Amino acid sequence: MPIYEFRCADCSRITNYFTRKIDTVSTVNCEHCGSAKTSRMMSKFGRTYSRADIIDKYGDPQDSNDPDAYRDPRQIGTWVEKRFDEYGLDLPEGAREMIDAARDGEFPDPVKDL
């Protein structure tokens, strides 16, 4: 079931168009502003990364000689989880939500700017 993406020429936002069949639709109205000035985009695809992939790309957080060991927020989350576990403490719910969001690619504003 394909999902087509269209960029709006008026508001520059992306509209997703879901269909149950391969469709030859050339444009759809923008779901944000209602404009008919949309153009079909080349869609991105997702890939799941394993812990080994993350360590390979960003470095091992256990390697203190690597200055970029914690560039990836998913590794920071792992470090925090380990520290709380070592001290026998429960991870606060707010911290759990931020770590899970980072693993899903949703980073808090301060992290986005790094």
C-alpha positions as CSV (number, residue, x, y, z in Angstrom):
1,M,0.0,0.0,0.0
2,P,1.8,3.1,-1.2
3,I,2.0,6.4,0.6
4,Y,2.8,9.3,-1.8
5,E,4.2,12.6,-0.5
6,F,3.5,16.0,-2.0
7,R,5.2,19.3,-1.2
8,C,3.0,22.4,-1.2
9,A,4.2,25.4,-3.2
10,D,2.3,27.8,-1.0
11,C,3.2,26.6,2.6
12,S,6.2,24.3,1.8
13,R,4.7,21.6,4.0
14,I,4.4,17.9,3.1
15,T,1.1,16.1,2.6
16,N,1.0,12.3,2.7
17,Y,-1.5,10.6,0.4
18,F,-2.3,7.0,1.3
19,T,-3.9,4.7,-1.3
20,R,-4.6,1.0,-1.5
21,K,-3.3,0.6,-5.0
22,I,-0.5,2.0,-7.1
23,D,-1.9,5.3,-8.2
24,T,-1.2,7.7,-11.0
25,V,-2.5,10.7,-9.1
26,S,-0.4,13.7,-10.1
27,T,-1.4,16.1,-7.3
28,V,-3.5,16.3,-4.2
29,N,-4.6,19.3,-2.2
30,C,-2.4,20.3,0.7
31,E,-3.8,19.0,4.0
32,H,-2.3,22.0,5.9
33,C,-3.5,25.0,3.8
34,G,-5.8,23.5,1.2
35,S,-3.7,24.7,-1.8
36,A,-3.9,22.7,-5.0
37,K,-0.3,23.7,-5.8
38,T,1.4,20.5,-4.8
39,S,4.0,18.4,-6.5
40,R,4.9,14.8,-5.9
41,M,8.1,14.1,-4.1
42,M,10.5,11.2,-4.1
43,S,9.7,9.5,-0.8
44,K,12.3,8.6,1.8
45,F,12.3,5.2,3.3
46,G,13.0,4.1,6.8
47,R,15.6,1.8,8.1
48,T,15.9,0.3,11.5
49,Y,19.4,0.5,13.1
50,S,20.7,-2.1,15.5
51,R,22.8,-1.2,18.5
52,A,25.9,-2.5,16.5
53,D,25.0,-0.1,13.6
54,I,24.8,2.9,16.0
55,I,28.1,2.0,17.7
56,D,29.7,1.5,14.3
57,K,28.5,4.9,13.1
58,Y,28.8,7.0,16.2
59,G,31.4,5.2,18.4
60,D,31.2,3.1,21.5
61,P,30.1,5.0,24.6
62,Q,32.3,2.7,26.7
63,D,35.4,4.0,24.8
64,S,36.4,7.1,26.8
65,N,39.1,8.0,24.2
66,D,36.5,8.7,21.6
67,P,35.5,12.4,21.8
68,D,32.4,11.7,19.7
69,A,31.2,8.7,21.7
70,Y,28.0,10.4,22.8
71,R,27.0,12.3,19.6
72,D,24.0,10.1,19.2
73,P,21.2,10.7,21.9
74,R,20.3,7.0,21.8
75,Q,23.8,6.2,23.4
76,I,23.3,8.9,26.0
77,G,20.0,7.2,26.9
78,T,21.7,3.9,27.3
79,W,24.3,5.5,29.5
80,V,21.6,7.0,31.7
81,E,19.7,3.7,31.9
82,K,22.9,1.9,33.0
83,R,23.7,4.5,35.7
84,F,20.2,4.4,37.2
85,D,20.3,0.6,37.1
86,E,23.8,0.5,38.8
87,Y,22.4,2.7,41.6
88,G,19.3,0.7,42.0
89,L,17.0,3.6,41.1
90,D,14.0,3.8,38.9
91,L,14.3,6.0,35.9
92,P,12.0,9.0,36.1
93,E,9.0,8.8,33.7
94,G,10.0,12.1,32.0
95,A,13.5,10.7,31.4
96,R,12.1,7.5,30.0
97,E,9.9,9.4,27.6
98,M,12.8,11.5,26.3
99,I,15.0,8.5,25.9
100,D,12.3,6.6,24.0
101,A,11.6,9.6,21.8
102,A,15.3,10.0,21.0
103,R,15.4,6.4,20.0
104,D,12.6,7.0,17.6
105,G,14.4,10.0,16.1
106,E,12.5,12.8,18.0
107,F,15.2,14.8,19.7
108,P,14.6,17.6,22.3
109,D,15.4,21.1,20.9
110,P,18.9,21.4,22.7
111,V,20.0,18.1,21.1
112,K,18.8,19.1,17.6
113,D,21.2,22.0,17.6
114,L,24.3,19.9,18.2
